[in-house]
Amino acid sequence: MMLKILAISFWIFMQPGHISMTSVDYVQGTDSLIVTCRMDFNDFLNDLQTIDDDRNLKRLFGKQPFPSDLINQYFNSKVYIYINGKLLFGKLLSANLDENDIILNLKYRLNKKPKSLTVRNLILTGWYIDQKNLMIIRINKFEKGINLSPEHNEETFTIKY
């Protein structure tokens, strides 16, 4: 199954258009989700302007470390993760540039074992009608790949143990 998801993801990444890739991984034996998101850096800066258009973002992000408070605000306003109906907020662990992409790693704390998960991904949906927000969800034995878009930006799953 994982190989199939990776093959589809690779094929989609080779297609023209605007794409973000996000993984949501439950860390076994902890109370945490680790979320990793990869997207084009210039697209990220454009989308970031929707929450902060007062600063010169290219200059601000030209230096590392990146401003974690601004990235937390951005990501939590674009990617909504609900566990058992409760909205969670992520905290930035790292932000790195890889060629033309930015890779964000965030940690989400849970207070209960996940029984249901709702994800809503609005990354770049206000900019591009062809935006594809690919997500891979992995919680224990549950694994699902989804393709979200401006028209279809939310999915809910029941997690069975």
N, C-alpha and C positions, 0 to 999 in steps of 0.2 A: 504494500500500500504506500509506504513512504517513497519508494522508488518511483511509483506512478505520479505522486504529487510533485516530486522534484522534476521529473521529466516534463510534466505539464507546465510547471513554473518556468523552467528553462525555455520551453517553446514560446510561452507568452512573453518572456523578457526579450526574446529575439524579434518580436513583432514591434512595428512602429507604434508610438503612442506614449501615453503617460502612465507610469506604473509605480506603485509602492508595494513593498513586500513586508508583511508583519507576521511574526510568530508569537504565539501566546503559549508559554510552557509552564505547567504546574511543576514546582520543585517538590518531588516526593519527600515526605517526612518533614516538611516545613509548612509554614503558613504563608507561602509566597507564590506569586506568579512572576516569571521573568518575561518581559515583552521586548522584542527586538524589532526595530523598524528600519528599513533601508529605502531611501528615495534619492532622486536627483537633488544635489545641493542647491542649484539655482531655483528649482521648483519649490524647495523647502523655504528659501528666503522669500520668494513671492508669497507663499501661503502664510508665512509668519507675519507678513505685513497686515494680514486681516485682523491680527490682535495687537500689533504694535507698529504703527506707521510713522511714529515720531522720531525714530532713530535711523542712522545710516547703518543698516544691517550688514551690508557687505564689509564695512570697516570693522564693525563690532565682531563679526564672525571670522574676520581675517586673523584673529589671534586666538590662541588656545590657552587655557581651557575655555570652552564655550560657556556662556552664562546659563547656569543650570536653572535658575528661577524662571527665566524666559522660556526655556525649552519645556520645563514642567507645565507652565501655563499653556503653551501652545499644544502640547500633546494631549493634555487633559481636556482641552476644548475641542479636539479633533477626533480622538479615539475614546469611546465610552465603553467601559467593561463593567458589566453587572454580574455579580455572583450571587445566586439565590435571591435575585431581585434587588440587591444592594449595590449602588454605584460605588466603584472603587477609584482611588486616585493614585497615579503612579508617581514615583520619585526617580529622577534621573540617576543612573549609575555611571554611564559614560556616553560620550558623543565623540565620534571619530570620523574623519574624512578618509575615504578610500577612492582615489581618483576623483571622479565627478559626483560621487554619492556621499551622503551623510548616513551614518549608522548610529541609531539611538538605542540604548539599552536602559530599560526602566524596570523598577521593582514595584509590585503591588502586594500589599499585605491583605491576607484573608482572615476572617474571624471564625469561619466554619468550613467544613469540607464541602467542596463544590458539588452541588446537585443539579444546578442549572446555570447556564452561561448565556448572556446576551452580549453581543459585540456590535458596536456601531462605529463605522469608520468614515469620517468626513474629510480625510486628507485630500487636498487639492480638488474636491468636488465642486467648489465654487469657481474654479479656474478653467477646467477642461471637461467637455462633455464626454470625451473618450477615456476619462480617467478610470483606471482599474486598480483597485486596492485588494491585492491578494493577501489572504490570511491563512495561516496554518494554526490550528488549535490542537494542543496535546495536553490532555489531563488523564493521568493514569493510563488505562488501555484505550481511552477514547482519542481518536485522531481524525481530524476533518480538515480538508482544504476548501476554502470558499473564495469566490470572486465577487467583491462588492463594487458598486459603481454609484454615480450620482443618483440614478433612479432607484437602485436597490442597495441601500447602505447599511442594512441591519439584518442580523440573523440571531435566532435563539436556539439553544441546544439543551437537551436533557442529558445529564451525565449519569450513566449506569455503572455500578461497581460490581 
